[in-house]
Every structure is written in structure tokens, then in C-alpha cells.
């Protein structure tokens, strides 16, 4: 396992004040080698109460949510709403390069810890604020949930089947994607700082991040004054017709293209139908059909297109995901199994690339598999240096050894619930 000194951001320190999915930003900075100090209130962050939990035992030190979003971080407890807590935070800022936070707009300002105040303490500091609707605007102080994030952008309207209400995924995407955008903003600001010496305040709006997910659809309205139809497993051809892109199979679902267009698309559809014919499941009227002449624009009603795609749907119901995947490789059909979590965890290709990382948890007397980074860096590789921290695990390391506080001072701060 690579050491911290070999990583891309190993010289830099991050103070992480975020909660919820926004914790991912600090984790990503830690993966890149930064010294990330997670700051939570005495007693622990409310994010530690998010499930699922290790062996289904609800406990702030066994949250798999916390494990996944907080490895590669150190951890201290600190109440920045107290005068002593604010003084300690300012001392930490002197040696920091980035501060990430997800408080309501104006909260840090009310504590005397806004960007302008931090910049006076440490010129060049980069403060990254992740909020539901940004630091300004009529909705800046509105409350938030991940569902609101979907609904306030185009994502919810465009997600799901056309004959059903909109639907969301089980994964809280709004906060996670905002965290990724926050890291992008931080590193862009860092690039500016390297040439100018200037820090800055990076303002990340979850709503605007989610809006970016539908950029190709968002322009339907300004360009054509029409809404994008919800298409589920498919793609819209016109407001009334969509081409289906997946069907149920024997042990789950599979994505497939039964269509035409580019040469490789109609050839793949032809190969799929050859296989169906060999198995006696291709209707006579489709035998020998020339898919190179198939024109999706001619269909005005959904039923017309469904007639061409229904035989494939019936065929898929007789095959497993493994059989469909093998055919995709051997016959070059445009088919892919819809994997579940177990499929991906056991996937030999992902394992061959070293995606899953084994991380020791001494307090649990167990090693847990973590998803690794989604990219590789040949000169400054990412690394797993530590598992997610316990509550205040590094208080002594940071306050006593780095800031120089005495044992007596730490005892007083702890008794006063400052740390």
C-alpha cells in the first residue's frame, strides 16, 4: 500500500465540517493524500447514526455510512459554537489549506468564522461551502432532503417509467454529487492559488449540481418549448414514443438495444435475432428482416414500436443474465446484465483491477472491504491509509502533540464540552 508522501495532495491539510453525503468530499481529498481532520461535536456527529450498521447493530461507531464516507480521515471533537472552540478552530486554520462545510448559509458568519475572517488568519485559505441552494438567492435558507434535491432539479421529473409517477434511486445522489463538485471547485481554486497566492470561497449548490445531470434534456425547453418525456428503460423518439432499452430475464434484468441506426447497432440487433431464431423464438414475420432499413422516426404510436421489440422481451425472460452476457461477448449483441451489489462485489474484472480494498478495523477485530477510487494515477497513486475514525480518536494527537495544549488544558476543555 502506498504511503501518504507519494500521494498527490500529501502536503495539504483539510478541515472537514461537513455532514451527511457531503462527507464524501473530505474522503476524496483524503484518498488523494490530504491530511483530512474531521471535526465533529463532542459526543459524535449525527451522521454516525445513519444506517446500515455493521452486523445490524445500531451504534455511532458501527455506521457503515460513516465507514464509507470517512476513511482516510483523522477525527477530533470540537464545539465551534463556544468561544474556546472558535479559538481552537482558528488555530487549526493557521496550518490548513482547505475548509469544507455544509452549514446553512450565514452560520459560520454568525460565529465569526466566515471566509473573510478565515482569510485574515491564513491568507490563501480556500473555504468550500456545500448547501442545498447556494449561498445566495430566494431559497438560500430553505431546508433540504435528497428527495427535494431530485425534485428541485429536472432529475425527478425525468426519472422512472412513463406510465408511473417519478421515482428516485435508493442512493442519495444529490449530496454525493455535490461533494464531487466541491472537490472539483476546491482543486480549481487551488490551481488559482498556486499562481496568485489568493484563496477564495467556493459556493456549491446541490440543486445546480443535480441540474447538470440533465443538461441534454434541460435544453429541450429553451430550444423547443417542450418537456422531455419520462422514458424509464428507454430513450425518447417523440413525446408519445420511446424505445425500450431493457427487459426482465430469468434472474433479474438485462439492458439491450433492439433498434437500428449506426452499422454496429443494426448488426447487433441482427445477431440477437439470429440467436432467437436458432432457439425457435423468432416470429416468422421478423425472419430475414433488414435492420439496416429500420427507421425509428416512422413510429407515431408506442404500440407500433413495441411490436418489433416484444419478441426480444419474451426471449429474454427465458435466459439468465450470465447467458445473455456470454452471448453479448460471443455474438456481439448489445446486451448487458443489470448487476446487483453481489454481482459487482464478486466480479473478477473489478477484482483484477484492485478496486476493492481490504481495510482493518481493530476495534471490530475484522477486515472490511471498501470500494476504492474510480480512477488511477500512475505518478501519485491514491491510497487507503486508515479506516474511518472513532469519535475524537485523534484529539490527543492534534490538540496535544500538534497544537501544544497541556493535559490540564485538555481536561478542562473536555469537562466544559468544548472537545
C-alpha positions as CSV (number, residue, x, y, z in Angstrom):
1,X,0.0,0.0,0.0
2,X,1.4,3.4,-1.0
3,X,2.3,5.9,1.7
4,X,0.9,9.3,2.2
5,X,4.1,11.1,0.9
6,X,3.6,9.5,-2.5
7,X,0.1,10.8,-3.0
8,X,-1.0,13.8,-5.0
9,X,-2.1,16.1,-2.2
10,X,0.0,14.9,0.7
11,X,1.4,18.3,1.6
12,X,-2.1,19.8,2.2
13,X,-4.4,19.8,5.2
14,X,-8.3,19.8,5.1
15,X,-10.6,20.7,7.9
16,X,-13.9,18.9,7.3
17,X,-17.0,20.3,9.0
18,X,-19.5,18.6,6.7
19,X,-22.3,16.2,7.5
20,X,-24.3,13.6,5.6
21,X,-23.4,12.8,2.0
22,X,-21.2,15.9,1.9
23,X,-18.7,13.9,4.0
24,X,-17.7,12.3,0.7
25,X,-15.7,15.5,-0.3
26,X,-13.3,15.1,2.6
27,X,-13.0,11.4,1.9
28,X,-12.0,12.1,-1.7
29,X,-9.4,14.7,-0.5
30,X,-8.1,12.1,1.9
31,X,-7.9,9.5,-0.9
32,X,-5.8,12.0,-2.8
33,X,-3.4,12.2,0.1
34,X,-4.5,15.2,2.1
35,X,-4.4,15.2,5.8
36,X,-8.1,15.5,6.5
37,X,-9.2,16.3,10.0
38,X,-12.9,15.5,10.5
39,X,-14.4,17.9,13.1
40,X,-17.5,16.7,14.9
41,X,-19.3,17.9,18.0
42,X,-18.5,16.3,21.4
43,X,-20.4,13.1,21.6
44,X,-20.2,12.5,17.8
45,X,-21.7,13.6,14.5
46,X,-25.4,12.9,13.8
47,X,-24.1,11.3,10.6
48,X,-22.8,8.4,12.7
49,X,-26.5,7.4,13.3
50,X,-27.1,6.8,9.6
51,X,-27.6,3.1,8.7
52,X,-27.0,0.5,7.6
53,X,-24.9,-0.7,10.6
54,X,-22.2,-3.3,11.0
55,X,-24.0,-6.6,11.7
56,X,-27.2,-4.6,12.0
57,X,-26.2,-3.2,15.5
58,X,-27.2,0.5,15.6
59,X,-24.3,2.3,17.2
60,X,-22.4,5.5,16.3
61,X,-19.2,3.6,16.0
62,X,-20.7,1.0,13.7
63,X,-22.3,3.0,11.0
64,X,-21.4,1.7,7.5
65,X,-22.4,5.0,6.2
66,X,-19.7,6.7,8.3
67,X,-17.2,4.0,7.4
68,X,-17.8,4.6,3.7
69,X,-17.6,8.4,3.8
70,X,-14.9,8.9,6.4
71,X,-11.9,6.6,5.9
72,X,-8.6,8.3,5.3
73,X,-9.5,11.0,7.9
74,X,-8.4,11.8,11.3
75,X,-11.0,12.9,13.8
76,X,-11.3,15.4,16.6
77,X,-14.3,16.6,18.6
78,X,-14.8,20.4,18.8
79,X,-17.8,22.6,19.6
80,X,-17.2,25.7,17.4
81,X,-20.3,27.4,18.9
82,X,-18.2,28.1,22.1
83,X,-15.7,30.8,22.4
84,X,-12.9,28.4,23.3
85,X,-14.0,26.1,20.4
86,X,-13.7,29.1,18.0
87,X,-10.2,29.9,19.2
88,X,-9.1,26.3,18.7
89,X,-10.6,26.2,15.3
90,X,-8.8,29.4,14.3
91,X,-5.5,27.8,15.5
92,X,-6.3,24.8,13.2
93,X,-7.0,27.1,10.3
94,X,-3.5,28.6,10.5
95,X,-2.0,25.3,9.3
96,X,-4.9,24.3,6.9
97,X,-5.2,24.8,3.2
98,X,-8.9,23.9,2.7
99,X,-12.0,24.1,4.9
100,X,-15.1,22.1,3.8
101,X,-18.5,22.9,5.4
102,X,-22.2,22.2,4.8
103,X,-23.9,24.5,7.3
104,X,-26.8,26.8,6.4
105,X,-25.7,30.0,4.7
106,X,-24.6,32.6,7.3
107,X,-23.9,30.1,10.1
108,X,-20.1,30.4,10.0
109,X,-20.5,34.2,9.7
110,X,-22.6,34.3,12.9
111,X,-19.7,32.6,14.7
112,X,-17.1,35.0,13.3
113,X,-15.7,32.2,11.1
114,X,-16.8,33.3,7.6
115,X,-14.4,33.3,4.7
116,X,-13.2,36.8,5.2
117,X,-12.3,36.0,8.9
118,X,-10.5,32.8,8.0
119,X,-8.6,34.6,5.2
120,X,-7.2,37.1,7.7
121,X,-6.0,34.2,9.9
122,X,-4.5,32.3,6.9
123,X,-4.3,34.3,3.7
124,X,-4.8,31.9,0.8
125,X,-7.3,29.6,2.7
126,X,-9.9,28.0,0.5
127,X,-13.4,27.7,2.1
128,X,-15.7,25.3,0.3
129,X,-19.4,25.6,1.2
130,X,-21.9,22.9,0.1
131,X,-25.6,24.0,0.6
132,X,-28.9,22.9,-0.9
133,X,-29.5,26.1,-3.0
134,X,-26.2,28.0,-2.7
135,X,-25.2,31.0,-0.6
136,X,-27.4,33.5,-2.3
137,X,-30.9,33.7,-3.8
138,X,-34.5,33.4,-2.5
139,X,-34.1,29.8,-1.5
140,X,-30.7,30.1,0.2
141,X,-32.2,29.2,3.6
142,X,-34.7,26.6,2.6
143,X,-34.5,23.2,4.3
144,X,-33.4,20.1,2.3
145,X,-33.5,16.4,1.8
146,X,-32.1,14.3,-1.0
147,X,-35.7,13.9,-2.4
148,X,-36.0,17.7,-2.5
149,X,-32.7,17.8,-4.4
150,X,-34.2,15.5,-7.1
151,X,-37.5,17.3,-7.2
152,X,-35.9,20.8,-7.4
153,X,-33.9,19.8,-10.5
154,X,-35.1,18.0,-13.6
155,X,-33.8,14.7,-12.3
156,X,-37.0,13.5,-10.6
157,X,-39.3,14.6,-13.5
158,X,-37.2,12.6,-15.9
159,X,-36.7,9.5,-13.8
160,X,-38.9,6.4,-13.9
161,X,-41.4,4.8,-16.2
162,X,-43.7,6.9,-18.4
163,X,-46.9,5.3,-17.1
164,X,-45.9,5.8,-13.4
165,X,-45.1,8.7,-11.1
166,X,-41.4,9.9,-11.0
167,X,-39.0,7.7,-9.0
168,X,-35.6,8.2,-7.3
169,X,-32.8,5.8,-6.6
170,X,-32.0,4.3,-3.2
171,X,-28.6,6.0,-3.3
172,X,-28.7,9.7,-2.1
173,X,-27.2,11.2,-5.2
174,X,-27.7,14.9,-4.6
175,X,-25.3,15.2,-1.7
176,X,-22.8,12.9,-3.1
177,X,-22.6,14.6,-6.5
178,X,-22.4,18.0,-4.7
179,X,-19.4,16.6,-2.8
180,X,-17.7,15.6,-6.0
181,X,-18.4,19.1,-7.4
182,X,-17.0,20.6,-4.2
183,X,-13.7,18.7,-4.7
184,X,-13.6,19.9,-8.3
185,X,-14.2,23.5,-7.1
186,X,-11.6,23.2,-4.4
187,X,-8.9,21.9,-6.7
188,X,-9.7,24.5,-9.3
189,X,-9.4,27.2,-6.6
190,X,-6.1,25.6,-5.5
191,X,-4.7,25.9,-9.0
192,X,-5.6,29.6,-9.0
193,X,-3.9,29.9,-5.6
194,X,-0.7,28.4,-6.8
195,X,-0.2,31.2,-9.3
196,X,-1.8,34.1,-7.4
197,X,-1.4,33.2,-3.8
198,X,-5.1,34.0,-3.4
199,X,-7.6,31.8,-1.7
200,X,-11.4,32.1,-2.3
201,X,-14.8,31.0,-1.2
202,X,-16.2,28.1,-3.3
203,X,-20.0,28.1,-3.4
204,X,-21.6,24.7,-4.3
205,X,-25.4,24.4,-4.9
206,X,-26.8,20.9,-4.7
207,X,-29.7,22.0,-6.9
208,X,-27.4,23.3,-9.6
209,X,-25.3,20.1,-9.4
210,X,-28.4,18.0,-10.0
211,X,-29.4,20.3,-12.8
212,X,-26.2,19.4,-14.6
213,X,-27.1,15.7,-14.6
214,X,-29.9,16.5,-17.1
215,X,-28.1,19.1,-19.3
216,X,-29.0,17.4,-22.6
217,X,-32.7,17.3,-21.5
218,X,-32.8,20.7,-19.9
219,X,-32.3,22.3,-23.2
220,X,-35.5,20.8,-24.7
221,X,-37.5,23.6,-23.1
222,X,-35.4,26.7,-24.1
223,X,-34.9,25.2,-27.6
224,X,-38.2,23.6,-28.3
225,X,-40.6,24.7,-25.6
226,X,-41.4,21.1,-24.8
227,X,-40.8,18.8,-21.8
228,X,-38.7,15.7,-22.1
229,X,-40.9,12.6,-21.6
230,X,-40.1,10.2,-18.8
231,X,-39.0,7.1,-20.5
232,X,-37.8,4.6,-17.9
233,X,-35.7,2.0,-19.7
234,X,-35.5,3.7,-23.0
235,X,-34.9,6.8,-24.9
236,X,-37.5,9.3,-26.3
237,X,-38.2,9.3,-30.0
238,X,-41.0,11.8,-29.8
239,X,-43.4,12.9,-27.0
240,X,-45.5,9.8,-27.5
241,X,-43.0,7.0,-28.3
242,X,-39.9,5.7,-26.6
243,X,-37.5,2.9,-27.5
244,X,-37.2,0.3,-24.7
245,X,-33.7,-0.4,-23.5
246,X,-34.1,-3.4,-21.2
247,X,-36.2,-6.4,-20.3
248,X,-36.6,-8.8,-17.4
249,X,-34.7,-12.1,-17.6
250,X,-34.8,-15.3,-15.5
251,X,-32.7,-14.0,-12.7
252,X,-33.0,-10.2,-12.9
253,X,-32.9,-7.7,-15.7
254,X,-30.7,-7.0,-18.7
255,X,-30.2,-3.9,-20.8
256,X,-30.4,-4.3,-24.5
257,X,-30.6,-2.3,-27.7
258,X,-33.2,-3.7,-30.2
259,X,-33.0,-1.0,-32.9
260,X,-31.0,0.4,-35.8
261,X,-29.0,3.5,-36.7
262,X,-25.3,3.1,-36.8
263,X,-23.9,0.0,-38.5
264,X,-22.8,-1.6,-35.3
265,X,-26.3,-1.2,-33.8
266,X,-28.3,-2.9,-36.6
267,X,-25.7,-5.6,-36.9
268,X,-26.0,-6.3,-33.1
269,X,-29.8,-6.5,-33.4
270,X,-29.5,-8.8,-36.4
271,X,-27.2,-11.1,-34.4
272,X,-29.7,-11.2,-31.5
273,X,-32.5,-12.2,-33.8
274,X,-30.3,-15.0,-35.4
275,X,-29.9,-16.4,-31.9
276,X,-33.6,-16.1,-31.2
277,X,-34.3,-17.9,-34.5
278,X,-31.9,-20.7,-33.5
279,X,-33.9,-21.2,-30.3
280,X,-37.2,-21.2,-32.2
281,X,-38.3,-17.9,-30.7
282,X,-38.3,-15.5,-33.6
283,X,-41.7,-14.8,-35.2
284,X,-41.9,-15.6,-38.9
285,X,-42.6,-12.0,-39.9
286,X,-39.2,-10.9,-38.4
287,X,-37.1,-13.7,-40.1
288,X,-34.8,-12.1,-42.6
289,X,-35.8,-8.6,-41.5
290,X,-33.3,-6.0,-42.8
291,X,-32.5,-3.9,-39.7
292,X,-30.4,-1.5,-41.7
293,X,-33.6,-0.1,-43.1
294,X,-35.3,0.2,-39.6
295,X,-36.4,3.9,-39.2
296,X,-37.3,4.8,-35.6
297,X,-38.7,8.2,-36.8
298,X,-41.6,6.5,-38.6
299,X,-43.3,5.3,-35.4
300,X,-46.1,7.6,-34.2
301,X,-47.6,5.3,-31.6
302,X,-45.9,3.3,-28.9
303,X,-47.7,0.1,-29.8
304,X,-46.2,0.1,-33.3
305,X,-42.6,0.1,-31.9
306,X,-43.5,-2.4,-29.2
307,X,-44.5,-5.0,-31.8
308,X,-40.9,-5.0,-33.0
309,X,-39.4,-5.2,-29.6
310,X,-41.8,-7.6,-27.9
311,X,-40.3,-10.8,-29.3
312,X,-36.9,-9.9,-27.6
313,X,-38.7,-9.2,-24.4
314,X,-40.3,-12.7,-24.5
315,X,-36.9,-14.3,-25.3
316,X,-35.0,-12.5,-22.5
317,X,-37.5,-14.0,-20.0
318,X,-36.1,-17.5,-20.9
319,X,-32.5,-16.6,-20.3
320,X,-30.2,-15.8,-17.3
321,X,-28.0,-12.8,-17.0
322,X,-24.9,-15.0,-17.5
323,X,-26.3,-16.5,-20.7
324,X,-27.1,-13.0,-22.1
325,X,-23.7,-11.7,-21.2
326,X,-22.0,-14.7,-22.8
327,X,-24.0,-14.1,-26.0
328,X,-23.1,-10.4,-25.9
329,X,-19.4,-11.3,-25.9
330,X,-19.5,-14.2,-28.4
331,X,-22.3,-12.9,-30.8
332,X,-21.6,-9.1,-30.3
333,X,-25.2,-8.3,-29.3
334,X,-25.7,-5.1,-27.5
335,X,-26.7,-6.7,-24.2
336,X,-25.5,-6.3,-20.6
337,X,-26.8,-7.8,-17.4
338,X,-28.1,-5.3,-14.8
339,X,-25.8,-6.1,-11.9
340,X,-26.8,-6.1,-8.3
341,X,-24.3,-5.4,-5.4
342,X,-23.4,-9.0,-5.1
343,X,-22.6,-9.3,-8.8
344,X,-20.2,-6.4,-8.7
345,X,-18.5,-7.4,-5.5
346,X,-17.7,-10.8,-7.0
347,X,-16.9,-9.5,-10.5
348,X,-13.4,-10.9,-11.5
349,X,-12.7,-7.9,-13.7
350,X,-13.2,-5.4,-11.0
351,X,-11.2,-7.5,-8.6
352,X,-8.4,-7.8,-11.1
353,X,-8.1,-4.0,-11.2
354,X,-7.9,-3.9,-7.4
355,X,-11.0,-1.8,-6.9
356,X,-12.0,-3.4,-3.6
357,X,-9.7,-2.5,-0.7
358,X,-9.3,-4.6,2.5
359,X,-9.2,-2.3,5.5
360,X,-8.5,-3.5,9.0
361,X,-10.9,-2.4,11.8
362,X,-9.0,-3.4,15.1
363,X,-11.9,-2.2,17.2
364,X,-14.2,-4.8,15.4
365,X,-11.5,-7.4,15.1
366,X,-12.3,-7.7,11.4
367,X,-11.2,-6.6,8.0
368,X,-13.9,-4.9,5.8
369,X,-13.9,-4.5,2.0
370,X,-14.3,-0.9,0.8
371,X,-14.9,0.4,-2.7
372,X,-11.8,2.1,-3.9
373,X,-11.2,5.0,-6.3
374,X,-12.8,5.2,-9.7
375,X,-9.6,6.3,-11.4
376,X,-5.9,5.5,-11.3
377,X,-2.9,7.8,-11.1
378,X,0.5,6.5,-12.3
379,X,2.7,9.1,-10.6
380,X,0.8,9.9,-7.5
381,X,-1.4,6.9,-6.6
382,X,-4.3,7.1,-4.3
383,X,-4.1,5.1,-1.1
384,X,-6.1,3.7,1.8
385,X,-4.1,4.8,4.9
386,X,-6.7,4.4,7.7
387,X,-10.2,3.2,8.4
388,X,-12.9,5.7,9.4
389,X,-12.1,7.2,12.8
390,X,-13.7,6.7,16.1
391,X,-15.3,9.7,17.9
392,X,-12.4,12.1,18.8
393,X,-9.9,9.4,18.1
394,X,-7.2,11.9,17.3
395,X,-7.9,14.6,19.9
396,X,-4.6,14.0,21.8
397,X,-2.6,13.8,18.5
398,X,-4.0,17.1,17.2
399,X,-4.6,19.1,20.3
400,X,-1.6,18.0,22.5
401,X,1.1,17.0,20.0
402,X,0.4,19.5,17.2
403,X,-1.2,22.5,18.9
404,X,0.8,22.1,22.1
405,X,-2.1,22.1,24.6
406,X,-1.3,20.6,28.0
407,X,-3.0,17.6,29.6
408,X,-4.6,20.0,32.1
409,X,-5.9,22.3,29.3
410,X,-7.4,19.3,27.5
411,X,-9.1,18.0,30.7
412,X,-10.7,21.4,31.2
413,X,-11.8,21.7,27.6
414,X,-13.3,18.2,27.8
415,X,-15.1,18.9,31.1
416,X,-16.6,22.0,29.6
417,X,-17.8,20.1,26.5
418,X,-15.6,22.1,24.2
419,X,-14.0,19.0,22.9
